[in-house]
Amino acid sequence: MVYDVAIVGGGITGCAIARELTRYHLQVILLEKEAEVGFGVSKANSGIIHGGHHGKPNTLKGKLEWTGNQLWDTLHEELGFGFQRNGELTVALQEDQLPTLAELKWQGETKGVPGLELWEQEKLQKEEPHLSPDIIAGLYAPTTGVINPYEACFNLIENACLNGLELVTDCPVTGLSQDKDYWTIQTPKGEYASRFILNAAGLFADEIAKMAGVGDFTIRPRKGEEYLLDKRLQGYVKRVIFPCPTPVSKGILVIPTFDGTLMVGPTAEMIDDKHDLTTSSAGSSQVFNSVTQVVPGISARDCIAEFAGLRPVADGEDFIIGPTAKRGFFNVAGIQSPGLTAAPAIATLILDILHEEGLNLSPKDNFTPSIEKPIHFASLPTEAQMELAKRDSSYSHLICRCEFVTEGEILDAISRGARTLDGLKFRTRAGMGRCQGGFCSGRCMELLSQKLDIPVSEVTKRGGNSWIVRERDEVFSSDV
Ligand SMILES: Cc1cc2nc3c(=O)[nH]c(=O)nc-3n(C[C@H](O)[C@H](O)[C@H](O)COP(=O)(O)OP(=O)(O)OC[C@H]3O[C@@H](n4cnc5c(N)ncnc54)[C@H](O)[C@@H]3O)c2cc1C
């Protein structure tokens, strides 16, 4: 069979494009090298839907930031992932930073971003009492929001599959060759043929382009370390707090995540290794030294978890979206920040381009825009929790004590495609709380093992060879 479109990579970019393509009468396949979608850059970021005013209006990423921002409300209504517009403050500590605030305001207004306001010290202290009294002014943007990025990937792909997408995970693309009318895609799971190929492979998009014979750009990782703080700081700040930006980074932020924890970060460091996800004491010092200047009550002692993500930065720093010298092969590459924000706009842009290049977009009458929303037991009122637990006893068994996650939610997540411990964690929050899975990991592994009908020793943290336990026999034979 020859597919109409094959997407390489199931990050937020690939998932958003896949879902958009399934609106039409097309055969679409998405090939993802990891065990689940959203396990690349899209799982390890700041989770901000940027307000629309940060990106320069003359760059593609600057334009798509604002267009993308406006598309998230409808997606949220239809697909039910965590998303909330809680607004943002970019703050100035010195007089010489005031022109930057004015420029950001002008930049946003040029793009049509509504509601931008300059706030003076008194208003800032009233609205956000934990901000440093040294802050002299701030730019308020009501359009900024926070999102659960992995949940967005999972729900987009679940909806795309409902509408006919073929999803193949654990399936790295290893080679590409062009025949007269279609491309042949090599993978360890066999060959696939497709008329159009979309290269949405994040950090590895330069390698996929090289396989297609159009490797005329490189992707370098820019590492960002992030630090999650204890829930005791929930509500400490209401809005995302940005310092004044620098030419390479939006700066180190204080982020009230959708789930109620505070997160601080990210750093911005160009590195060479696309697999280096380590955090460092230098990174931690940089983050906490920086954020305590704007929110002095934050302390490194409140850190419960840390991680690093790698922004896929292309030469020239902008997104690379469009056709290439090879007919039928398209790049959706260099999707660094604000790629999460821009993803829905990237999807509409690439569909327009595909249409111009000869892809027939004939809408389906039976496209279903929504999915059955996953239950989040912890956020239900007590009466609804009791009613649910009475109806289905799996909702009366608590699996994760820190985040109040029930067995019913774990089983539902597995039925929706969770295959790994991280897949469960990102879908349900089991293991994301203060004890970081110390209590619930074993039970989650048992449930994965039972439902997927695999031995516990085959359950992995994030796919591949990230096994967690070994069979007793294996341990003895390797120790002898
Ligand atoms: C620290 C940090 C903070 C950030 N904060 C924000 C923010 O707050 N807001 C915002 O808008 N943006 C933010 N970003 C940027 C955002 O995370 C990225 O722009 C976005 O996630 C990129 O998505 P993607 O789908 O293009 O890439 P990815 O999510 O990496 O997806 C690419 C996929 O391709 C797969 N793949 C790779 N090679 C192959 C192959 N050979 N075969 C098959 N599959 C393959 C990968 O496994 C991966 O799943 C941040 C980034 C970082 C690192």
The ligand as a MOL file (V3000), in Angstrom:
LIG
                    3D

  0  0  0     0  0            999 V3000
M  V30 BEGIN CTAB
M  V30 COUNTS 53 58 0 0 0
M  V30 BEGIN ATOM
M  V30 1 C 14.0030 23.3460 27.9830 0
M  V30 2 C 12.9860 23.6760 26.9240 0
M  V30 3 C 11.9280 24.5240 27.2100 0
M  V30 4 C 10.9930 24.8260 26.2370 0
M  V30 5 N 9.9030 25.5620 26.5820 0
M  V30 6 C 8.9550 25.8200 25.6660 0
M  V30 7 C 7.7910 26.5400 26.0320 0
M  V30 8 O 7.5670 26.8450 27.1870 0
M  V30 9 N 6.9050 26.8470 25.0620 0
M  V30 10 C 7.0960 26.5160 23.7580 0
M  V30 11 O 6.2880 26.8850 22.9360 0
M  V30 12 N 8.1700 25.7790 23.3920 0
M  V30 13 C 9.0930 25.4120 24.3060 0
M  V30 14 N 10.1700 24.6560 23.9750 0
M  V30 15 C 10.2950 24.1780 22.6030 0
M  V30 16 C 9.3980 22.9560 22.3450 0
M  V30 17 O 9.5450 22.0020 23.3700 0
M  V30 18 C 9.7990 22.3460 21.0090 0
M  V30 19 O 9.7740 23.3540 20.0260 0
M  V30 20 C 8.8530 21.2440 20.5690 0
M  V30 21 O 8.6340 20.3190 21.6070 0
M  V30 22 C 9.4360 20.5240 19.3590 0
M  V30 23 O 8.5410 19.5130 18.9960 0
M  V30 24 P 8.8860 18.5440 17.8010 0
M  V30 25 O 7.7090 17.6780 17.6160 0
M  V30 26 O 9.3330 19.3320 16.6210 0
M  V30 27 O 10.1470 17.7100 18.3010 0
M  V30 28 P 10.1450 16.4040 19.2380 0
M  V30 29 O 9.1970 16.5080 20.3410 0
M  V30 30 O 11.5560 16.0940 19.5710 0
M  V30 31 O 9.5900 15.2950 18.2700 0
M  V30 32 C 10.3900 14.6970 17.2740 0
M  V30 33 C 10.1080 13.2170 17.3040 0
M  V30 34 O 10.8160 12.5920 16.2410 0
M  V30 35 C 11.2150 11.3190 16.6880 0
M  V30 36 N 12.3060 10.8410 15.8280 0
M  V30 37 C 13.5800 11.2930 15.7670 0
M  V30 38 N 14.2830 10.5830 14.8700 0
M  V30 39 C 13.4200 9.6670 14.3510 0
M  V30 40 C 13.5730 8.6310 13.3790 0
M  V30 41 N 14.7470 8.3770 12.7810 0
M  V30 42 N 12.4930 7.8800 13.0840 0
M  V30 43 C 11.2860 8.0910 13.6930 0
M  V30 44 N 11.1160 9.0420 14.6240 0
M  V30 45 C 12.1610 9.8290 14.9390 0
M  V30 46 C 11.6550 11.5910 18.1280 0
M  V30 47 O 11.6920 10.4060 18.8940 0
M  V30 48 C 10.6090 12.5650 18.5920 0
M  V30 49 O 9.5170 11.9440 19.2430 0
M  V30 50 C 11.1310 24.3050 24.9270 0
M  V30 51 C 12.1850 23.4420 24.6360 0
M  V30 52 C 13.0910 23.1050 25.6370 0
M  V30 53 C 14.1710 22.1220 25.3360 0
M  V30 END ATOM
M  V30 BEGIN BOND
M  V30 1 1 1 2
M  V30 2 1 2 3
M  V30 3 2 2 52
M  V30 4 2 3 4
M  V30 5 1 4 5
M  V30 6 1 4 50
M  V30 7 2 5 6
M  V30 8 1 6 7
M  V30 9 1 6 13
M  V30 10 2 7 8
M  V30 11 1 7 9
M  V30 12 1 9 10
M  V30 13 2 10 11
M  V30 14 1 10 12
M  V30 15 2 12 13
M  V30 16 1 13 14
M  V30 17 1 14 15
M  V30 18 1 14 50
M  V30 19 1 15 16
M  V30 20 1 16 17
M  V30 21 1 16 18
M  V30 22 1 18 19
M  V30 23 1 18 20
M  V30 24 1 20 21
M  V30 25 1 20 22
M  V30 26 1 22 23
M  V30 27 1 23 24
M  V30 28 2 24 25
M  V30 29 1 24 26
M  V30 30 1 24 27
M  V30 31 1 27 28
M  V30 32 2 28 29
M  V30 33 1 28 30
M  V30 34 1 28 31
M  V30 35 1 31 32
M  V30 36 1 32 33
M  V30 37 1 33 34
M  V30 38 1 33 48
M  V30 39 1 34 35
M  V30 40 1 35 36
M  V30 41 1 35 46
M  V30 42 1 36 37
M  V30 43 1 36 45
M  V30 44 2 37 38
M  V30 45 1 38 39
M  V30 46 1 39 40
M  V30 47 2 39 45
M  V30 48 1 40 41
M  V30 49 2 40 42
M  V30 50 1 42 43
M  V30 51 2 43 44
M  V30 52 1 44 45
M  V30 53 1 46 47
M  V30 54 1 46 48
M  V30 55 1 48 49
M  V30 56 2 50 51
M  V30 57 1 51 52
M  V30 58 1 52 53
M  V30 END BOND
M  V30 END CTAB
M  END
